[in-house]
């Protein structure tokens, strides 16, 4: 996810080389300029209210802001690497890319947890014995926050064993290097399933259930303190969450699918392999940039449009 393969052709003219190197750096710089301050504001605003019986939704938002801020900080290192090549050694390459994968997995799992939590809130409003439910919630929510970080750590571990340095046009690049095509295909399939297919399927399923529950439930069983305007607002926010995840993460995993097909067709279909390789070289870094743009959008999508957080920041 975080590795950069932005190689360039030294034999081309200087203008083409410069634009190819500068364009990704400009986009990454804008992402950091917009995303870092907004995520830091979110972190400070929510952290100041931590001891005031903070809701689980706000804790998830804080989790998301921390992971996004970490991702954008690492993007600054990627920006330097695009311009000058990797100069910090092999183990720093492995560690920093692992850290980037870890933070991105935390964000994906946090967004997935939001969908489960929103559905759970609707079901909870119809339970009669609330005292027992609240005791279970306090325990499970602490475990859920800890589990997000642990599970993301486990998902990111393969990066340590597959990341390496490669000389491309006299510059060292920190990128994925595998000993066999089967290992590369296995790692890519794992990233697609754990980072996109399973989370997106979970989000979509719970949001469909949520919409069905709010639509079919009688008026007296609707969640308390939620009028028509509030329900409409939350419905739009839910749709925005699913659409944003789909738009920003689908290109990344399309490139992963192309990498799998490229690996499988290297010897059997060299023409297809060459065409896919060219497409991946052109659009690979663009897909990763979209994932970073999601980190900039999250504070506005999940926080600044949330009435709970606006109340918290005031």
C-alpha positions in Angstrom: 0.0 0.0 0.0 2.6 2.5 1.1 5.6 1.4 -1.1 6.5 3.7 -4.0 7.4 2.4 -7.4 7.7 5.8 -9.2 10.6 5.0 -11.4 11.5 7.2 -14.3 13.4 6.9 -17.6 16.8 8.7 -17.5 17.0 8.7 -21.3 13.8 10.9 -21.7 13.9 14.6 -21.8 14.3 16.6 -18.6 10.8 18.1 -18.7 9.1 14.7 -18.7 11.3 13.4 -15.9 10.7 16.4 -13.8 6.9 16.3 -14.2 6.8 12.6 -13.4 8.8 13.2 -10.2 7.1 16.4 -9.2 3.5 15.5 -9.7 3.3 12.8 -7.0 5.3 14.9 -4.6 2.9 17.9 -5.1 -0.2 15.7 -4.5 1.4 14.1 -1.4 2.4 17.5 -0.1 -1.2 18.9 -0.5 -2.6 15.8 1.3 -0.3 16.4 4.2 -1.0 20.2 4.2 -4.7 19.6 4.4 -5.0 16.3 6.2 -2.4 16.6 9.0 -3.8 19.8 10.6 -7.4 18.6 10.4 -6.6 15.2 11.9 -4.6 16.8 14.7 -7.5 19.2 15.5 -9.8 16.1 15.7 -7.3 14.3 18.0 -6.9 17.2 20.4 -10.6 18.0 20.5 -11.7 14.5 21.3 -8.8 13.7 23.6 -9.6 16.7 25.8 -13.0 15.2 26.5 -11.7 11.6 27.1 -12.6 11.5 30.8 -16.1 12.9 30.3 -17.9 9.7 29.6 -16.9 9.8 25.9 -19.1 7.8 23.6 -17.8 4.8 21.7 -18.5 6.5 18.4 -16.1 9.4 19.3 -13.5 6.9 20.4 -13.7 5.2 17.0 -13.4 8.6 15.4 -10.3 9.3 17.5 -8.9 6.0 16.5 -9.4 6.9 12.8 -7.9 10.3 13.2 -4.7 8.9 14.8 -4.3 6.3 12.1 -4.9 8.9 9.3 -2.4 11.3 10.9 0.2 8.6 11.1 -0.3 7.6 7.5 0.1 11.2 6.3 3.3 11.6 8.3 4.7 8.6 6.6 3.6 10.1 3.3 6.2 12.8 3.8 8.9 10.2 3.8 7.5 8.6 0.6 7.5 12.1 -1.0 11.3 12.4 -0.2 11.9 8.9 -1.6 10.1 9.7 -4.9 12.5 12.6 -5.4 15.8 11.2 -4.2 15.5 7.5 -3.8 15.7 5.5 -0.6 18.7 6.4 1.4 17.9 5.1 4.9 18.7 1.4 4.5 16.8 -1.9 4.2 15.4 -2.2 7.8 14.1 1.4 7.8 12.4 0.5 4.5 10.7 -2.6 6.0 9.8 -0.8 9.3 8.3 2.4 7.8 6.3 0.5 5.1 5.1 -1.9 7.8 4.0 1.1 9.9 2.2 2.6 6.9 0.3 -0.7 6.3 -0.5 -1.0 10.0 -2.0 2.5 10.1 -4.0 1.9 6.9 -5.4 -1.4 8.3 -6.4 0.4 11.5 -8.3 2.9 9.5 -10.1 0.2 7.4 -11.0 -1.8 10.5 -12.1 1.3 12.4 -14.5 2.3 9.6 -15.8 -1.3 9.5 -16.4 -1.1 13.3 -18.4 2.1 12.8 -20.9 0.2 10.6 -21.3 -2.6 13.2 -21.6 -0.1 16.0 -24.3 2.0 14.2 -26.4 -1.1 13.6 -25.9 -2.2 17.2 -27.2 1.1 18.4 -30.5 0.6 16.6 -30.9 -2.9 18.0 -29.9 -1.7 21.5 -32.7 0.8 21.5 -35.2 -2.0 21.4 -33.8 -4.1 24.3 -35.7 -3.9 27.5 -33.0 -4.9 30.0 -30.5 -2.1 29.4 -28.4 -2.6 32.6 -27.0 -6.0 31.6 -26.4 -4.7 28.0 -24.5 -1.7 29.2 -22.1 -3.8 31.4 -21.4 -6.1 28.4 -20.8 -3.0 26.2 -18.2 -1.5 28.4 -16.1 -4.7 28.4 -16.6 -5.5 24.7 -15.8 -1.9 23.5 -12.4 -1.9 25.3 -11.6 -5.2 23.7 -12.8 -4.0 20.3 -10.5 -0.9 20.3 -7.5 -3.1 21.4 -8.5 -5.8 18.9 -8.5 -3.3 16.0 -4.8 -2.4 16.7 -3.8 -6.0 17.2 -5.6 -7.4 14.2 -4.2 -4.5 12.0 -0.7 -5.4 13.3 -1.1 -9.0 12.3 -2.5 -8.1 8.8 0.5 -5.8 8.2 3.2 -8.4 9.2 3.7 -9.9 5.7 5.1 -6.6 4.6 8.2 -7.1 6.7 9.1 -10.3 4.8 8.3 -9.0 1.3 9.6 -5.5 1.3 13.1 -4.7 0.0 15.4 -2.3 -1.9 15.7 -2.4 -5.7 17.9 -0.4 -8.0 15.8 1.3 -10.7 17.6 3.7 -13.0 20.4 4.4 -10.5 18.0 5.1 -7.6 17.1 2.7 -4.8 13.4 2.1 -4.5 11.7 0.7 -1.4 9.2 -1.8 -2.9 7.8 -5.3 -2.7 10.3 -8.0 -3.6 9.3 -11.7 -3.5 11.3 -14.8 -4.2 8.6 -16.5 -6.1 5.4 -15.6 -8.0 3.3 -17.8 -5.8 4.4 -15.9 -2.7 3.6 -12.6 -4.4 0.1 -13.8 -5.5 -0.6 -15.1 -2.0 0.3 -11.8 -0.3 -1.7 -9.8 -2.8 -4.8 -12.0 -2.4 -4.5 -11.6 1.4 -4.3 -7.8 1.0 -7.4 -7.8 -1.2 -9.4 -9.9 1.1 -8.4 -8.4 4.4 -8.2 -4.8 3.3 -11.1 -4.5 0.9 -13.4 -7.5 0.2 -14.2 -8.5 3.8 -14.4 -4.9 5.3 -16.5 -3.6 2.4 -18.8 -6.6 2.5 -19.3 -6.1 6.2 -20.0 -2.4 5.9 -22.5 -2.9 3.1 -24.3 -5.7 4.9 -24.7 -3.9 8.2 -25.7 -0.6 6.5 -28.4 -2.5 4.5 -29.6 -4.1 7.7 -29.6 -0.7 9.4 -31.6 0.9 6.6 -34.1 -2.0 6.7 -34.4 -1.7 10.5 -35.1 2.0 10.4 -37.5 1.7 7.5 -39.6 -1.2 8.8 -39.7 -0.4 12.5 -42.8 1.2 13.9 -42.6 4.8 15.0 -42.6 3.9 18.8 -39.6 1.5 18.3 -37.4 4.1 16.6 -34.3 5.1 18.5 -34.9 7.7 21.1 -34.3 11.4 20.3 -34.2 10.8 16.6 -36.7 12.7 14.6 -37.1 12.6 10.8 -34.3 15.1 10.2 -31.8 13.3 12.3 -32.6 10.0 10.7 -32.2 11.5 7.3 -28.9 13.1 8.3 -27.5 9.8 9.6 -28.7 8.0 6.5 -26.8 10.4 4.3 -23.7 10.0 6.5 -23.9 6.3 6.2 -24.2 6.4 2.4 -21.2 8.8 2.3 -19.1 6.4 4.4 -19.8 3.5 2.0 -19.3 5.5 -1.2 -16.0 7.1 0.1 -14.6 3.8 1.0 -15.5 2.3 -2.3 -14.2 5.2 -4.4 -10.9 5.6 -2.6 -10.0 2.0 -2.0 -11.3 0.2 -5.1 -8.5 1.6 -7.4 -5.8 0.4 -5.0 -7.1 -3.2 -5.1 -7.7 -3.1 -8.8 -4.0 -2.5 -9.1 -3.4 -5.5 -6.8 -5.6 -7.6 -9.1 -3.6 -6.4 -12.1 -0.4 -7.4 -10.3 -1.8 -10.9 -9.7 -2.7 -11.3 -13.4 0.6 -9.8 -14.4 2.5 -12.4 -12.3 0.4 -15.3 -13.7 0.8 -14.3 -17.3 4.5 -13.6 -17.3 5.4 -16.8 -19.2 2.1 -17.9 -20.7 0.9 -14.6 -22.2 3.9 -12.2 -22.6 1.9 -9.7 -24.6 -0.8 -9.4 -22.0 1.9 -9.3 -19.3 3.6 -6.4 -21.1 0.4 -4.4 -21.5 -0.7 -4.8 -17.9 2.8 -3.9 -16.8 2.6 -0.6 -18.7 -0.8 0.2 -17.3 0.4 -0.6 -13.8 3.4 1.6 -14.2 1.3 4.6 -15.2 -1.6 4.3 -12.8 -0.1 2.4 -9.8 1.0 5.5 -7.8 -2.3 7.3 -8.7 -4.3 4.6 -6.9 -2.1 5.0 -3.8 -2.6 8.7 -3.9 -6.4 8.2 -3.8 -6.0 6.2 -0.6 -4.1 9.1 1.0 -6.8 11.5 -0.2 -9.2 9.4 1.9 -7.1 10.3 5.0 -7.6 14.0 4.2 -11.4 13.5 3.7 -12.1 11.5 6.8 -11.9 14.3 9.4 -14.6 16.2 7.4 -16.7 13.2 6.6 -16.7 11.4 10.0 -16.1 14.3 12.4 -16.9 17.8 11.3 -20.3 16.7 10.0 -21.1 14.8 13.2 -23.2 16.6 15.7 -21.7 14.7 18.6 -18.1 15.9 17.7 -19.2 19.5 17.0 -20.7 19.5 20.5 -17.5 18.0 21.9 -15.3 20.6 20.2 -17.4 23.4 21.5 
